[in-house]
Amino acid sequence: MKNWIAEYIAKQKAAHDSISVDGVARAIETVKQAWAGDRQIFVFGNGGSASNSSHFATDLGKGSSDKLGKRFRVLSLTDNVSWMTAIGNDYSYEDIFVRQLENYGRKGDVAIGVSVSGNSPNCVKAMDWSNKNGLTTLALVGAKRGRMAELGSQVIVINDTHYGRVEDAQMGILHMLCYAFMEKPELAR
């Protein structure tokens, strides 16, 4: 068991080491520009990525906003269960994010899609719609990259296919997008 644990930790470190510093810096700048322009930031994903999306919206909407004074306009599209289930039931599960974006998304907003495979049909459809409607798109994906990596105007790839390790590294990126403003609020000025 100890060998498995040590190996898991080593692989987790390698996944974190694959995070692009330049990619995260660019993403922080995108979040900053959205904040400065009073633009909306949408985030979405499935399963563990849905939880990461909710966590990101909480940290950016509360912690980062508290530190800066001016509020981030951030919404996790994974958090309205009644709306998602109505869309899934009446249309299709593939539409649960894009139908929300049709209500809220505007040119100049930011859409952040989080997926290990990069091929989740509902995330792909939301990213495609976002591109066609003038939103900046950021794809956080695993080593398989998938269709989302082709659609993202910005892409950060974690060089692993293990769901747990990729999701942990992606949450690290999402935390950096928040803590950059909490720990270095001068970045927003």
Secondary structure, DSSP 8 states (H G I E B T S, - for coil): -HHHHHHHHHHHHHHHHTS-HHHHHHHHHHHHHHHHTT-EEEEE-STHHHHHHHHHHHIIIIIIHHHHSS--EEEETTS-HHHHHHHHHHT-GGGTTHHHHHHH--TT-EEEEE-SSS--HHHHHHHHHHHHTT-EEEEEE-TT-HHHHHH-SEEEE-S---HHHHHHHHHHHHHHHHHHHHH-GGGG-
